[in-house]
Amino acid sequence: MLAKGAAATVGNVYEPYLQMTHHFDLLHQRLPRRHTFIEAATMALPVLSWQNLTVGDPLYRPFKHLDGSGSIADEDKLYRSVNLAFRAWKNNPEQIEKKLTAAAISKNDARYYEILASGNSTSATKNSPLASSLPLQKIQNNSDKIRIALHLATSIAAAKKIKNSLPKSSKTP
């Protein structure tokens, strides 16, 4: 796995009881809180056992600079800006959508739309830039157009499925 590009992984060398395996919710909770991989993996284990395994750099810390500090590589700019937006406006989804839509337009970057489409399925069904005026014609890369269109179609289909599964009112208009 590491040869294929994975930075770290956890597993078992033998089948333990399920309650003795890594709790992935705890692992994923600890990593963004700036714990190293080995710290997070150890905290995710309810019991230390010969069956549990962690492979990778024990000092790996993928979210060390969530606050925007440290050196910024070009490939990290999108992730950092989106992360900061979600942290700054976590209680205001309309503001997040507004800011990320503005960034998508000003930077002509389809990835912002992709993040909005995949992260907020309800906005794709309302009168929002995602549903009514998604500028697919401005996106240069055809694979980006297809990916965003599929995200929107999935979001709209999921919203319709939920709407159709709700009980109908006894009163008819």
Salt bridges, closest charged atoms under 4 A:
GLU39 OE1 - HIS35 ND1 3.59
ASP67 OD2 - ARG34 NH2 3.87
ASP74 OD1 - LYS77 NZ 3.12
ASP109 OD2 - ARG111 NH2 2.79
GLU114 OE2 - ARG147 NE 2.70
GLU114 OE2 - HIS151 NE2 3.70
ASP144 OD1 - ARG147 NH2 2.30
